[in-house]
Amino acid sequence: MISRRVLLSRLAAVAAGGATVWAFRDRLPWPPLEVAFEGGRETPWLPLAQGGGLIEIPVTVAGAPIRAVVDSGAQFSAIDAGLAQRLGLPRTVAAPLLAYGVSGRPQMSHTVTAPLALPGLAIPALRPAALQLADIAFVSGRDFQLLIGRDVLSRLVIEADFPRRRARFLPRPRYHPPPDAVAIPLARKRGGPTAAVQVEAAPPLEVLVDTGATGILSLSEAAARAAGVLAPGRPVSEARSVSLGGLSSVRTTQARTVRVGRLMLRDVEVQVYRPADHAPAVSGLLGAGLLQPFRMALDLSGDRLWLTLPSPLIVPRN
């Protein structure tokens, strides 16, 4: 039996959704998701939860206040199955679904109808998958019960000001990047946003931009070998990671340089995972650890990730 404190000290990274894909769901005739901004304007700034390194914000589901994580690695939103049962959220389909993470075992799931609201924004008929999110939240020391996935993020812009610990949502026409913002172009692979990442002198890799992962960079074993970070003589340590598929063993190593767009990072810790059987092929995850120094905006419809260094805080003298 591993205690929560000991377990947390051994975790290398948390991937809340873990590049989640719902099998069979793409073939279902879902009506368009209704996303309603109050007055057509952006939401007010919402406080980010302290610690954890994720975009974790307060929301309400069916009138119940909970915490949600904005997870661009999840193809669709997900709600904790226990919470869905307590709230009496109705099932939307009878057919079971399979949810995969990048590692570990898949989960059998179904979808429910969940009215989601936060100040200035309402999604009256969100259709999240009911999954065992409480287990991930427990071992990661967090208290989230909802993942806001790409079904929502594709309809708006999420802006997160990490230095000031706040986030907000905007209709896409209302977002205008600051003049000094750095644009990281995004591509699409199976609907997921990917960015080109160059590790040291290796050829660039396309990795999933995953705001539900706490680290800077995670690579599959094959991608890590191709990038040279598992070459003989490189220091490698063992650790544990938690994702949708449960706890799994990972290796951690270090890359001397990592280039993302115009950004150059040095001495970057890299987690190396073994992909789950039959899971979608993902070369790696570019996580929220990259975003911590920035005010960032993720525009999935425009295929852009915008990063801006914060302006100096001016504090009046007492």
C-alpha positions in Angstrom: 0.0 0.0 0.0 1.5 3.4 -1.1 0.3 6.4 0.9 -0.8 9.5 -1.0 2.2 11.5 0.2 4.7 8.9 -0.8 3.0 8.5 -4.1 3.0 12.2 -4.9 6.7 12.4 -4.2 7.3 9.7 -6.9 5.1 11.2 -9.6 7.0 12.5 -12.6 4.0 14.0 -14.3 0.2 14.2 -14.3 -1.7 14.0 -17.6 -5.3 14.5 -16.6 -6.8 13.4 -19.8 -3.7 11.8 -21.2 -4.5 12.4 -24.9 -7.9 10.8 -24.4 -9.8 9.4 -27.4 -13.3 8.0 -27.2 -13.6 5.0 -29.5 -16.7 5.0 -31.7 -17.9 8.5 -30.7 -16.8 10.1 -34.0 -19.4 8.1 -35.9 -22.3 9.3 -33.7 -24.6 12.0 -35.1 -24.0 14.6 -32.4 -25.8 18.0 -32.7 -23.6 21.1 -32.7 -22.5 22.1 -29.2 -24.2 25.3 -28.1 -21.7 27.8 -26.4 -23.4 31.0 -25.2 -21.3 34.0 -24.1 -23.3 36.6 -22.1 -23.7 39.6 -24.3 -21.3 38.1 -26.8 -18.4 39.2 -24.7 -15.5 37.4 -22.9 -15.9 36.0 -19.4 -14.4 37.7 -16.5 -11.1 36.5 -15.3 -11.4 33.3 -13.1 -8.9 32.4 -10.4 -6.6 29.4 -11.1 -6.2 26.9 -8.3 -3.0 27.2 -6.4 -0.4 24.6 -7.2 -0.7 21.8 -9.6 0.4 23.8 -12.7 -2.8 23.2 -14.6 -5.6 25.5 -15.9 -8.0 24.5 -13.0 -11.0 26.8 -12.6 -14.3 26.9 -10.7 -17.5 26.0 -12.7 -20.9 24.6 -12.0 -22.5 21.5 -13.4 -26.3 21.2 -13.0 -26.0 23.9 -10.3 -23.3 22.1 -8.3 -20.0 24.0 -7.8 -17.0 21.9 -8.8 -13.5 22.4 -10.2 -12.6 21.8 -13.9 -9.3 21.3 -15.7 -9.0 22.7 -19.2 -7.5 19.8 -21.1 -6.5 20.2 -24.8 -5.2 16.6 -24.8 -8.8 15.3 -24.3 -10.7 14.8 -27.6 -14.0 15.3 -25.7 -14.9 16.6 -22.2 -15.3 14.1 -19.3 -17.0 14.2 -15.9 -16.3 12.0 -12.9 -18.7 9.1 -13.0 -19.5 9.2 -9.3 -20.5 12.9 -9.6 -22.6 12.2 -12.6 -24.5 9.6 -10.7 -25.0 11.8 -7.6 -26.3 14.6 -9.8 -28.6 12.3 -11.7 -27.3 13.3 -15.1 -29.1 11.5 -17.8 -27.3 9.2 -20.2 -27.3 10.3 -23.8 -26.4 7.1 -25.5 -26.8 3.4 -24.6 -23.7 2.2 -26.6 -20.6 1.9 -24.5 -17.5 3.8 -25.3 -13.8 3.1 -24.8 -11.6 5.9 -23.4 -7.8 5.6 -24.0 -5.0 7.4 -22.4 -1.4 7.5 -23.7 -0.5 4.7 -21.2 -2.2 2.3 -19.0 -5.6 0.5 -19.5 -8.6 1.9 -21.3 -11.9 2.7 -19.5 -15.3 1.7 -20.5 -17.6 4.7 -20.6 -20.9 6.2 -21.5 -21.9 9.8 -22.1 -24.3 12.1 -20.1 -26.0 15.4 -20.6 -24.5 18.0 -18.2 -25.4 21.7 -18.2 -22.1 23.6 -17.6 -21.9 27.2 -16.5 -19.4 29.7 -15.3 -19.6 33.5 -15.0 -20.4 34.9 -18.5 -20.6 31.5 -20.2 -23.2 28.7 -20.5 -23.1 25.4 -22.3 -26.6 24.0 -21.6 -26.1 20.6 -23.2 -22.5 19.5 -22.7 -22.1 15.8 -23.5 -19.1 14.5 -21.4 -18.0 11.0 -21.0 -18.5 9.6 -17.4 -15.0 8.4 -16.3 -13.2 7.6 -13.0 -11.6 11.0 -12.7 -11.7 11.0 -8.9 -8.8 8.5 -8.9 -6.6 10.8 -11.0 -7.5 13.8 -8.8 -6.7 11.9 -5.6 -3.3 10.7 -6.5 -2.4 14.1 -8.0 -3.5 15.9 -4.9 -6.1 17.9 -6.8 -9.9 18.2 -6.5 -11.2 18.5 -10.1 -14.2 16.5 -11.3 -14.5 17.7 -14.9 -12.2 17.9 -17.9 -13.0 20.5 -20.5 -11.9 19.0 -23.8 -11.6 19.9 -27.4 -15.3 19.7 -28.1 -15.6 22.9 -26.1 -12.1 24.4 -26.8 -12.7 24.3 -30.6 -15.6 26.7 -30.1 -13.7 29.5 -28.3 -10.4 30.8 -27.2 -8.9 30.0 -23.7 -6.6 32.6 -22.3 -4.5 31.8 -19.2 -2.3 34.3 -17.4 -0.1 31.9 -15.4 2.0 34.6 -13.6 -1.2 36.3 -12.3 -3.0 32.9 -11.7 -6.1 33.6 -13.7 -7.9 32.5 -16.9 -10.8 33.4 -19.1 -12.7 32.3 -22.2 -13.4 34.5 -25.2 -15.4 34.3 -28.4 -12.8 33.8 -31.2 -13.5 37.2 -32.9 -12.8 39.1 -29.7 -9.3 37.7 -29.1 -6.5 40.0 -30.4 -3.0 38.9 -29.5 -0.7 41.5 -28.0 1.9 43.0 -30.4 4.7 41.2 -28.6 3.0 37.8 -28.5 4.9 34.8 -30.0 2.8 32.6 -32.3 3.4 28.9 -32.3 1.7 27.4 -35.3 -0.4 24.3 -34.7 -1.2 21.4 -37.0 -3.9 18.8 -36.6 -3.4 15.0 -36.1 -6.6 13.1 -35.7 -8.2 16.3 -34.6 -5.6 17.0 -31.9 -3.4 20.2 -31.9 0.2 19.4 -32.5 3.3 21.5 -32.5 6.7 20.9 -34.0 9.4 20.3 -31.3 13.1 19.9 -32.0 15.0 18.0 -29.3 18.7 18.9 -29.6 19.9 18.2 -33.2 17.3 15.5 -34.0 14.7 16.1 -36.7 11.5 17.9 -35.5 8.7 15.9 -33.9 5.0 16.6 -34.0 3.7 16.4 -30.4 0.3 16.9 -28.9 -0.3 20.3 -27.1 -1.8 19.0 -23.9 -2.7 21.5 -21.3 -3.8 18.6 -19.0 -0.2 17.5 -18.6 1.9 19.1 -15.9 5.4 18.6 -17.4 7.1 20.5 -20.2 7.7 17.5 -22.6 6.9 13.8 -22.6 8.0 11.5 -25.3 7.1 8.0 -26.3 9.9 5.5 -26.1 10.3 5.4 -29.9 10.3 9.2 -30.1 12.8 9.5 -27.2 15.2 7.0 -28.9 14.9 8.9 -32.2 15.7 12.2 -30.4 18.7 10.6 -28.7 17.7 11.3 -25.1 17.9 7.6 -24.3 21.4 7.2 -25.9 24.0 5.2 -23.8 25.6 7.3 -21.2 22.6 9.6 -20.7 21.4 9.7 -17.0 18.0 8.1 -16.7 15.9 7.7 -13.5 12.7 5.8 -12.8 9.4 7.5 -11.7 5.7 7.1 -11.7 3.1 9.0 -13.7 -0.7 9.1 -13.4 -3.1 9.5 -16.4 -6.5 8.3 -17.4 -5.1 4.8 -17.8 -3.9 4.8 -14.2 -0.5 4.7 -12.6 2.4 3.7 -14.9 6.1 3.6 -14.8 8.0 6.3 -16.7 11.7 7.2 -17.2 13.0 10.7 -16.8 16.0 12.1 -18.6 17.2 15.5 -19.7 17.4 17.2 -23.1 20.1 19.8 -23.5 18.0 21.9 -25.8 14.3 21.9 -26.9 13.1 24.3 -29.5 9.4 25.1 -29.9 8.7 27.7 -32.6 10.9 30.7 -31.7 11.4 29.5 -28.1 14.7 27.8 -27.1 14.7 25.9 -23.8 17.8 24.5 -22.1 18.2 21.5 -19.8 14.6 20.3 -20.1 13.4 17.3 -18.1 11.8 14.8 -20.4 9.4 12.1 -19.3 9.6 8.9 -21.4 6.4 6.7 -21.4 5.5 3.4 -22.9 2.3 3.8 -25.0 -0.7 1.8 -24.1 -1.7 -1.1 -26.4 -4.2 0.0 -29.1 -4.0 3.6 -27.9 -3.8 6.4 -30.5 -0.2 6.9 -31.6 1.1 10.0 -30.0 4.8 10.8 -30.3 4.7 13.1 -27.2 3.0 15.7 -25.2 3.9 19.4 -24.8 2.4 20.2 -21.5 1.4 23.1 -19.3 4.9 23.2 -17.8 6.0 25.1 -20.9 3.3 27.7 -20.3 4.0 28.7 -16.7 6.1 31.9 -17.4 3.6 33.2 -20.0 0.2 34.7 -20.6 -1.0 32.2 -23.2 -4.0 31.9 -25.5 -5.0 28.7 -27.3 -7.0 29.2 -30.5 -7.8 25.7 -31.9 -9.9 27.1 -34.7 -7.1 29.4 -35.8 -4.4 26.7 -35.2 -2.3 29.0 -33.0 -0.9 29.0 -29.5 0.0 32.5 -28.5 2.6 33.2 -25.7 3.3 36.6 -24.2 5.8 37.4 -21.4 4.0 39.2 -18.6 4.4 43.0 -18.2 5.9 44.2 -15.0 3.6 44.5 -12.0 3.3 48.1 -10.7 2.6 48.0 -7.0 1.8 51.3 -5.3 4.1 52.2 -2.4 2.5 52.3 1.0 
